[in-house]
Amino acid sequence: MKTETVPYKTFAKASGKYVKSKGRTVLSSLLTKNTAIVFPVSFLLGKAVLMGGIMPFGTAFYAASLGYDINRLLLVLPIIFGMIAGGAGSQIYVAIAAMLIFNVLNMPFKADETRISFRYAVIAFISVLIPEMVFTYFQGFLLYDLLKGILHAFIVFTLVFIFRNAFALIDDTRKKRLFTNEEIISIAITAALALSSIADMQLFGCNPKNIICIFIILVSSYKSGPGVGAAVGVMAGLVASMSGTVTPLVIGSYAFCGLLGGIFRTLGKIGSSLGFVMGNTVLTLYLNGSTDVIIYLKEIILAIAVFMLIPEKLMNAVANVLAVEGRVNVDKRSYSQRIKDITVERLNKFSNAFREMSKTFSEISETKAVADKQDITSMFDRVAENVCKDCSLCLYCWDRNFYNTYQVMFKIIERLDEKGRIEEADIPDYFLDKCERINDFVKAVNNAYEIFKVDMVWKSRIGESRGLVSQQLEGLSKAISGLSAEINADISFKEDLEDIILHELSKEGFKAKDVTVFENKWGKYEVCIYHKSCGGKRKCLSSVEKLVSNVVGRKMIKEDSGCNQKDITGLCVLKLVEEETFRVTTGVARVCKYDGMVSGDNYTFLNTGEGKYIVALSDGMGSGRKAAVQSRATVSLLEQLIQSGFDKDTTVKLINSVLVLKSNEDSFSTIDMSIIDLYSGEAEFVKIGAVPTYIKSEEAVECVRSASLPAGILSDIEVELAHKRVQDGDFIIMMTDGVLDSFNVGSDGENSLKSFIAGIKSTNPQEIADSILDEAYRNYEGKPADDMMVLAAKIWKRVS
């Protein structure tokens, strides 16, 4: 049998589904964490009445809610119900009209506009003023009604700013966690205004409203200090007096009690409580001679009892929300700034002192030429003292014929420079004929010249050492000056991001004590998260990296793989840095000289932690143990100086000076260094006496070379830098001269090596290094004439 669906039943089912769906939507919008606070507060604010029957609080609260996660259509209902409960007459119509006009006037504006609170306040002022003026017109346009309407609009204008600050606490979408004094006071005013609408009732002879006001003042003064305590006291007293329940004297009494409560807060809760009681006692005695108390003692005692029973943990949570720690941080940062200024000043003094010492050593070294002339004169005096002093012709030669004698001496010096010693034949005839002790004279001159040469060698060595010390002091001065500039640099802290990260971490259940976000001198973000240690379980890495990356808008990773637990404090510091664009993978291959036991070549791979990766190689003079000591010292110094903050030029010069001063024997080694910027792909090459470096890409093999002597030969060297840009998949190949020499068949060694590198198909840096070394080993027919080492570094791009 065929059945038919009756149309009205279908419509009834559809209507039922729609009603249920709509009901669930309305119910879900009502049962949120925000509405659980906002709706009761809006009801109480709508009910509050000022003198003259003005009810501005509900309208102002509605205007301030724009832009927050609140259902504003439903918000109208508790405001209107509150006004009805408060006995409002025409004020209901003014409020409804004002809220409608406010919505219409706000339509053309964008929500993300700057100075948004001021715009809302102005529009709210206009929205209230229009219906007030309409009612004033129909009521006869009395001056009293006109002034009351303007006052109503102005109060709404002011309250919009206060209520928008209060929404910072009760709105869930607000990303800020710490609050300023203005926001604290705004929250207190909102609470006091809401309380003012509660009808007076007696509980054991006490007014609960007054007890709550006293409790709020105690908490504010205890956790936020005397300033906030006094301000909250003024607002609580003002609202209480406007509601007509207490005398206006309570305004000053609450403020004074809040001030004393904040002053004595260092003594704990008892101190703040005694301060409040003391303030009330003093004002009572001063104003009316104790005939009638301003604040009843029973109400104070009950409020103090509640205050004392509140756990300290809850008080600390309130303090964290109300930005007490934020103000402490401001004081700490001010203190840190003073420490920074003192440190920078002292470092600059150290730097200037070392610079002056360097200048002094340099000036002493430059006076060597003048000293040489004085040494020649002293050599003549020594000869005259030993040979001519007792001669009968001494007076004639060195007094009457002084000029001719000195001319002879300078001619003798010329012969000494040419031959290294003199004979009688080298002396002019006219002097030879007159000198009675010519044999002794020749011997004395030769002996004096030998001593002179030894003196000159040592004085030259001392002068050279002074010049090297001057370089070292200058380098130290530059390093200290650079450190001072780095400390003195204004670090750009991102406080807005810090607050957002704290909020997001809290939402994820990750309890962080503090977060700092700043931009370093290279323009890269660094994030430090201080949290309770997990005991090395590494729970911090599960979701924090992704969360922080989303907030910052840049890919952030943990700086190192270790656990940064602080055993003393029980805190763990999680440091996140921006992920580099490139990474480097390395390979090394080496072999000793034939019959050698120790390689004279050394190397290092170094990630500076500042976005730079260093590949360095050093070849000591000769081979074996002695060469190994030289190259090892060079590599070790390079690592230490670079990590200590010395720049490339200063590092190379300091290493050179150390090698020059290290031994009386020849002591030198090459410095071959490649510095790769992991963010930009820019590569710098420093080559001191090193063989060419090869950059292998998919298209070609490029050669980077420099003509310079190894470090340790000359006291003063110039550092030449070569700059190249490397791409994803490129290889930087470095080697010692033993490898290059093995390819030197005729004069085409570099090209032969270049062709061999171009023919390597492997993309593994270790295999590339092994291939080059194996070929060099074959070229030597298994008997290397020198130590050989090959370093290969592959640059590859991270995949986000």
SULMOVEN-V601214 format. One record per residue. RES is the residue in three letters. SS is DSSP state (2 for helix, 1 for strand, 0 for the rest). Layout:
res=(RES,RES)
ss=(SS,SS)
This chain:
res=(MET,LYS,THR,GLU,THR,VAL,PRO,TYR,LYS,THR,PHE,ALA,LYS,ALA,SER,GLY,LYS,TYR,VAL,LYS,SER,LYS,GLY,ARG,THR,VAL,LEU,SER,SER,LEU,LEU,THR,LYS,ASN,THR,ALA,ILE,VAL,PHE,PRO,VAL,SER,PHE,LEU,LEU,GLY,LYS,ALA,VAL,LEU,MET,GLY,GLY,ILE,MET,PRO,PHE,GLY,THR,ALA,PHE,TYR,ALA,ALA,SER,LEU,GLY,TYR,ASP,ILE,ASN,ARG,LEU,LEU,LEU,VAL,LEU,PRO,ILE,ILE,PHE,GLY,MET,ILE,ALA,GLY,GLY,ALA,GLY,SER,GLN,ILE,TYR,VAL,ALA,ILE,ALA,ALA,MET,LEU,ILE,PHE,ASN,VAL,LEU,ASN,MET,PRO,PHE,LYS,ALA,ASP,GLU,THR,ARG,ILE,SER,PHE,ARG,TYR,ALA,VAL,ILE,ALA,PHE,ILE,SER,VAL,LEU,ILE,PRO,GLU,MET,VAL,PHE,THR,TYR,PHE,GLN,GLY,PHE,LEU,LEU,TYR,ASP,LEU,LEU,LYS,GLY,ILE,LEU,HIS,ALA,PHE,ILE,VAL,PHE,THR,LEU,VAL,PHE,ILE,PHE,ARG,ASN,ALA,PHE,ALA,LEU,ILE,ASP,ASP,THR,ARG,LYS,LYS,ARG,LEU,PHE,THR,ASN,GLU,GLU,ILE,ILE,SER,ILE,ALA,ILE,THR,ALA,ALA,LEU,ALA,LEU,SER,SER,ILE,ALA,ASP,MET,GLN,LEU,PHE,GLY,CYS,ASN,PRO,LYS,ASN,ILE,ILE,CYS,ILE,PHE,ILE,ILE,LEU,VAL,SER,SER,TYR,LYS,SER,GLY,PRO,GLY,VAL,GLY,ALA,ALA,VAL,GLY,VAL,MET,ALA,GLY,LEU,VAL,ALA,SER,MET,SER,GLY,THR,VAL,THR,PRO,LEU,VAL,ILE,GLY,SER,TYR,ALA,PHE,CYS,GLY,LEU,LEU,GLY,GLY,ILE,PHE,ARG,THR,LEU,GLY,LYS,ILE,GLY,SER,SER,LEU,GLY,PHE,VAL,MET,GLY,ASN,THR,VAL,LEU,THR,LEU,TYR,LEU,ASN,GLY,SER,THR,ASP,VAL,ILE,ILE,TYR,LEU,LYS,GLU,ILE,ILE,LEU,ALA,ILE,ALA,VAL,PHE,MET,LEU,ILE,PRO,GLU,LYS,LEU,MET,ASN,ALA,VAL,ALA,ASN,VAL,LEU,ALA,VAL,GLU,GLY,ARG,VAL,ASN,VAL,ASP,LYS,ARG,SER,TYR,SER,GLN,ARG,ILE,LYS,ASP,ILE,THR,VAL,GLU,ARG,LEU,ASN,LYS,PHE,SER,ASN,ALA,PHE,ARG,GLU,MET,SER,LYS,THR,PHE,SER,GLU,ILE,SER,GLU,THR,LYS,ALA,VAL,ALA,ASP,LYS,GLN,ASP,ILE,THR,SER,MET,PHE,ASP,ARG,VAL,ALA,GLU,ASN,VAL,CYS,LYS,ASP,CYS,SER,LEU,CYS,LEU,TYR,CYS,TRP,ASP,ARG,ASN,PHE,TYR,ASN,THR,TYR,GLN,VAL,MET,PHE,LYS,ILE,ILE,GLU,ARG,LEU,ASP,GLU,LYS,GLY,ARG,ILE,GLU,GLU,ALA,ASP,ILE,PRO,ASP,TYR,PHE,LEU,ASP,LYS,CYS,GLU,ARG,ILE,ASN,ASP,PHE,VAL,LYS,ALA,VAL,ASN,ASN,ALA,TYR,GLU,ILE,PHE,LYS,VAL,ASP,MET,VAL,TRP,LYS,SER,ARG,ILE,GLY,GLU,SER,ARG,GLY,LEU,VAL,SER,GLN,GLN,LEU,GLU,GLY,LEU,SER,LYS,ALA,ILE,SER,GLY,LEU,SER,ALA,GLU,ILE,ASN,ALA,ASP,ILE,SER,PHE,LYS,GLU,ASP,LEU,GLU,ASP,ILE,ILE,LEU,HIS,GLU,LEU,SER,LYS,GLU,GLY,PHE,LYS,ALA,LYS,ASP,VAL,THR,VAL,PHE,GLU,ASN,LYS,TRP,GLY,LYS,TYR,GLU,VAL,CYS,ILE,TYR,HIS,LYS,SER,CYS,GLY,GLY,LYS,ARG,LYS,CYS,LEU,SER,SER,VAL,GLU,LYS,LEU,VAL,SER,ASN,VAL,VAL,GLY,ARG,LYS,MET,ILE,LYS,GLU,ASP,SER,GLY,CYS,ASN,GLN,LYS,ASP,ILE,THR,GLY,LEU,CYS,VAL,LEU,LYS,LEU,VAL,GLU,GLU,GLU,THR,PHE,ARG,VAL,THR,THR,GLY,VAL,ALA,ARG,VAL,CYS,LYS,TYR,ASP,GLY,MET,VAL,SER,GLY,ASP,ASN,TYR,THR,PHE,LEU,ASN,THR,GLY,GLU,GLY,LYS,TYR,ILE,VAL,ALA,LEU,SER,ASP,GLY,MET,GLY,SER,GLY,ARG,LYS,ALA,ALA,VAL,GLN,SER,ARG,ALA,THR,VAL,SER,LEU,LEU,GLU,GLN,LEU,ILE,GLN,SER,GLY,PHE,ASP,LYS,ASP,THR,THR,VAL,LYS,LEU,ILE,ASN,SER,VAL,LEU,VAL,LEU,LYS,SER,ASN,GLU,ASP,SER,PHE,SER,THR,ILE,ASP,MET,SER,ILE,ILE,ASP,LEU,TYR,SER,GLY,GLU,ALA,GLU,PHE,VAL,LYS,ILE,GLY,ALA,VAL,PRO,THR,TYR,ILE,LYS,SER,GLU,GLU,ALA,VAL,GLU,CYS,VAL,ARG,SER,ALA,SER,LEU,PRO,ALA,GLY,ILE,LEU,SER,ASP,ILE,GLU,VAL,GLU,LEU,ALA,HIS,LYS,ARG,VAL,GLN,ASP,GLY,ASP,PHE,ILE,ILE,MET,MET,THR,ASP,GLY,VAL,LEU,ASP,SER,PHE,ASN,VAL,GLY,SER,ASP,GLY,GLU,ASN,SER,LEU,LYS,SER,PHE,ILE,ALA,GLY,ILE,LYS,SER,THR,ASN,PRO,GLN,GLU,ILE,ALA,ASP,SER,ILE,LEU,ASP,GLU,ALA,TYR,ARG,ASN,TYR,GLU,GLY,LYS,PRO,ALA,ASP,ASP,MET,MET,VAL,LEU,ALA,ALA,LYS,ILE,TRP,LYS,ARG,VAL,SER)
ss=(0,0,0,0,0,0,2,2,2,2,2,2,2,2,2,2,2,2,2,2,2,2,2,2,2,2,2,2,2,2,0,0,2,2,2,2,2,2,2,2,2,2,2,2,2,2,2,0,0,0,0,0,0,0,0,0,2,2,2,2,2,2,2,2,0,0,0,0,0,0,0,2,2,2,2,2,2,2,2,2,2,2,2,2,2,0,0,0,0,2,2,2,2,2,2,2,2,2,2,2,2,2,2,2,2,2,0,0,0,0,0,0,0,0,0,2,2,2,2,2,2,2,2,2,2,2,2,2,2,2,2,2,2,2,2,2,2,2,0,0,0,0,2,2,2,2,2,2,2,2,2,2,2,2,2,2,2,2,2,2,2,2,2,2,2,2,2,2,2,2,0,0,0,0,0,0,0,0,0,0,2,2,2,2,2,2,2,2,2,2,2,2,2,2,2,2,0,0,0,0,0,1,1,0,0,1,1,2,2,2,2,2,2,2,2,2,2,2,2,2,2,2,2,2,0,2,2,2,2,2,2,2,2,2,2,2,2,2,2,2,2,2,0,0,0,0,0,0,2,2,2,2,2,2,2,2,2,2,2,2,2,2,2,2,2,2,2,0,2,2,2,2,2,2,2,2,2,2,2,2,2,2,2,2,2,2,2,2,0,0,0,0,0,0,0,0,2,2,2,2,2,2,2,2,2,2,2,2,2,0,0,2,2,2,2,2,2,2,2,2,2,0,0,2,2,2,2,2,2,2,2,2,2,2,2,2,2,2,2,2,2,2,2,2,2,2,2,2,2,2,2,2,2,2,2,2,2,2,2,2,2,2,2,2,2,2,0,2,2,2,2,2,2,2,2,2,2,2,2,2,2,2,2,2,2,2,2,2,0,0,0,0,0,2,2,2,2,2,2,2,0,2,2,2,2,2,2,2,2,2,2,2,2,2,2,2,2,2,2,0,0,0,0,2,2,2,0,0,2,2,2,2,2,2,0,0,0,2,2,2,2,2,2,2,2,2,2,2,2,2,2,2,2,2,2,2,2,2,2,2,2,2,2,2,2,2,2,2,2,2,2,2,2,2,2,2,2,2,2,2,2,2,2,2,2,2,2,2,0,0,0,1,1,0,2,2,2,2,2,2,2,2,2,2,2,2,2,0,0,0,0,1,1,1,1,1,1,1,1,0,0,0,0,0,1,1,1,1,1,1,1,1,0,0,0,0,0,0,2,2,2,0,0,2,2,2,2,2,2,2,2,2,0,0,0,1,1,1,0,0,0,0,0,0,1,0,0,0,0,0,1,1,1,1,1,1,1,1,0,0,0,1,1,1,1,1,1,1,1,1,1,0,0,0,0,0,0,0,0,0,1,1,1,1,1,1,1,0,0,0,0,1,1,1,1,1,1,1,1,1,0,0,0,2,2,2,2,2,2,2,2,2,2,2,2,2,2,2,2,2,2,2,2,0,0,0,0,2,2,2,2,2,2,2,2,2,2,2,2,2,2,2,0,0,0,0,0,0,1,0,1,1,1,1,1,1,1,0,0,0,0,1,1,1,1,1,1,1,0,0,0,0,1,1,1,1,0,0,0,0,1,1,1,1,0,0,0,0,0,0,1,0,0,0,0,0,0,0,0,0,1,1,1,1,1,0,0,0,0,0,1,1,1,1,1,0,2,2,2,2,2,2,0,0,0,0,0,0,2,2,2,2,2,2,2,2,2,2,0,0,0,0,0,0,2,2,2,2,2,2,2,2,2,2,2,2,2,2,2,0,0,0,0,0,0,0,0,1,1,1,1,1,1,1,1,1,1,0,0,0)
